[in-house]
Amino acid sequence: MSMYVVSHKIPDLVLHKNYHVIAVGNDKDKVLNKTFSDSIGDNLPHKSSSYCELTALYWLWKNPQDEEAGLCYYR
């Protein structure tokens, strides 16, 4: 199981090895490790102004990385 942290900027956090940042929003280029982004694969980042971090949830649903996954926000 992995946890995914939704962020539009570089989080000021020390993340456990099973935590991964999903870059979202218009400023996602500020996130250094863009391995996971709501604009890769089956996605809907163009809806970000209405759905915010839910675009990351949609991305996880449509582009599964693990059999089980958790989602949290960077705050």
C-alpha positions as semicolon CSV with decimal commas, in nm:
position;residue;x (nm);y (nm);z (nm)
1;M;0,000;0,000;0,000
2;S;0,117;0,348;-0,082
3;M;0,000;0,689;0,031
4;Y;-0,026;0,973;-0,215
5;V;0,014;1,334;-0,106
6;V;-0,168;1,586;-0,325
7;S;0,034;1,906;-0,367
8;H;0,069;2,202;-0,601
9;K;0,410;2,290;-0,457
10;I;0,710;2,121;-0,299
11;P;0,583;2,001;0,039
12;D;0,790;2,102;0,339
13;L;0,770;1,748;0,474
14;V;0,990;1,448;0,523
15;L;0,797;1,169;0,355
16;H;0,812;0,801;0,437
17;K;0,929;0,580;0,147
18;N;0,570;0,468;0,080
19;Y;0,446;0,827;0,041
20;H;0,448;0,984;-0,305
21;V;0,359;1,336;-0,413
22;I;0,097;1,380;-0,686
23;A;0,156;1,714;-0,858
24;V;-0,168;1,901;-0,933
25;G;-0,281;2,247;-1,039
26;N;-0,137;2,514;-1,266
27;D;0,186;2,542;-1,065
28;K;0,268;2,170;-1,073
29;D;0,601;2,253;-1,241
30;K;0,717;2,370;-0,896
31;V;0,696;2,012;-0,765
32;L;1,039;1,856;-0,818
33;N;0,949;1,489;-0,850
34;K;0,671;1,485;-1,107
35;T;0,663;1,105;-1,137
36;F;0,299;1,128;-1,038
37;S;0,091;1,406;-1,189
38;D;-0,279;1,455;-1,253
39;S;-0,193;1,536;-1,617
40;I;-0,042;1,195;-1,705
41;G;-0,249;0,908;-1,844
42;D;-0,628;0,916;-1,805
43;N;-0,682;1,253;-1,638
44;L;-0,891;1,568;-1,598
45;P;-0,661;1,850;-1,480
46;H;-0,862;2,095;-1,691
47;K;-1,131;2,059;-1,422
48;S;-0,893;2,161;-1,143
49;S;-1,057;2,500;-1,089
50;S;-1,381;2,319;-0,997
51;Y;-1,255;1,997;-0,839
52;C;-0,917;2,093;-0,682
53;E;-0,743;1,787;-0,532
54;L;-1,018;1,555;-0,656
55;T;-0,836;1,555;-0,992
56;A;-0,564;1,355;-0,811
57;L;-0,822;1,114;-0,672
58;Y;-0,961;1,065;-1,023
59;W;-0,605;1,008;-1,151
60;L;-0,542;0,739;-0,886
61;W;-0,868;0,567;-0,975
62;K;-0,801;0,563;-1,349
63;N;-0,423;0,502;-1,332
64;P;-0,377;0,260;-1,039
65;Q;-0,023;0,232;-0,910
66;D;-0,099;-0,011;-0,626
67;E;-0,367;-0,258;-0,534
68;E;-0,442;-0,039;-0,231
69;A;-0,375;0,333;-0,202
70;G;-0,444;0,618;0,037
71;L;-0,475;0,987;-0,040
72;C;-0,401;1,292;0,174
73;Y;-0,350;1,663;0,117
74;Y;-0,014;1,830;0,178
75;R;-0,146;2,035;0,471
